[in-house]
Amino acid sequence: MIGDWRFLLRPKWLLSHLFVGAIAFVWAVWQLRRLDEKKTPNALVEARAQLAPVPISEIHDLAPDEIAFQPVSDTGHYVEDELTRVANRSLDGVAGDWSWAHFVTDDGEDVLVNRGFILRDEVTARHLIPHISTAGSVADIEA
């Protein structure tokens, strides 16, 4: 016989493996619960992404859960001096910054617009946001 395997039958050895197995089972159940919790919000995001954009003025009287992930559109202009970024973020494992801008609709309503993700390689100076031009300082937004 190659080796003595009777040590596998010792209570300490058996209990340690039963404990590890129980922990693995609990973690598996926890992961499956998290999956179930994520299915409904993910389905909502996917469904709302397919909707046609509505004017911002039409969503004011709706509850927050009714407008979450709802595409919107409007016409106005960006306030050029009020661009900002959220630095040191990641998107799909790639480093970069989120660019945010102050947008004023033709009705005078202030809106904070996420202008998108800028890859770290595309940001030449950490203190500057790349200029995003709009024709004649009037922009149509669709988000």
N, C-alpha and C positions, 0 to 999 in steps of 0.2 A: 504494500500500500504506500502511496506517495506521501501522504501526510495524515496526521490525526485530526479529523474534522469534528470530534466530539465537543470541542469548545463552542461550536455553534449552538449546542443545546443548553448552554448555561443560561440561567434566568436573566442575568445582567445583559447578555448578548441578545436574547430574545426580546426583552423589554425595550432595549434601545432601538431595535429595528421596528417594533410595533409603534413606538413613539414617533419615529421618523415617518412611518407610513401614515399615521393619523394626522400629522402636521401636513403632509403632502395632500391628503384628502381634503382637509379643511381649506387649504389654499386653492385647490381645484374648484371647490364649491364656491368660494369667494369670487374667483375669476368668472365663473359662469353667472353669478348674480350681477357682477359688474357689466357683463356683456348684455344681459337683459335690460339693465338700467340705461344703457347707451343706445339701444335699438330705437326707442321712441324718439328721443331728441334727434338722432341721426336721420330718421325717416322724415321728420319735420323739416330739417334743413334741406334735404334733397327735394322734398315736395315744393317748398317755397322757392327754391332756386329756379324752378321751372315756370313760376308765375311771371306774368308780364309786369313791368314796373308801373307803379301808380304814383300820381303826384303827391308830394309830401303833405300838402294841405288836406288830403283825404284820409290821412291816418291819425290826425290829432285826437279825435274822439274815441279811438279804439283803445282797448286794454293793452298793456305791455305784452302779454302773451299772444295777442292777435297780430302784433306788428313785428315780433321777433323774426328776423331773417327775411322780412318782406322786402323785395326789391322796390326802390323808389326812384323817382326822377323829378327834376325841376330845372329851371333856368335862372341864372344869376351870375355872380362873379366871385372869384377868390380874393380874399384880402391878402395881398402879396406879402406884407410884413408879418403875417401871422401864420407862417409855416413852421411846423415843428416836427420833431422826430422822436421816436422811442428807440433808443440805441441798444445795441447788444441783445438782440432778439434772435430767434432761430425759426426757420420755416422749412419743414421737411429736411431737417438736419443741416441746413445751410445758414451761416451767420449773415446778419444784415440788420437793417433798421426799418421800422414802420414809419411812413411819412403821413402826417396829419395836417389838414388845412382848414382854415376858417372860411366858410362859404356863406355868402349872403344871397338869398333868393331875390327875384324881382319884386316879391311882396315884402321884402325887408326882414325876412325870417333868418336867424342865424342857425347854421348847421355845421357840425363838426364832421368832416369827411375824411375817411381813411383813403389816402391817395395810393396806397399800395406798399409793397415790400421792395426795398432797395437792397440788392446784394452788397455785401461788405466790399467786394472788389470794385463795385461801381461808385462807391463813395470815396471821392478823392481826398477830401479834407473832413476830419471828424466834426468840425464845428459848422460845416456848411451843408445845406440840403441842395441837391441838384435842382436847378431852376426847371420848373414845369410850365411851359408856355401855353397860353390859351389865346385863341384868335380874338383880338380886340378887347381883351379882358372880360369877355362874356363867355360863359361856359354852360354847356348842358351836361348835367350830371346824371349818371345812372349807376346805382350801386346795388 
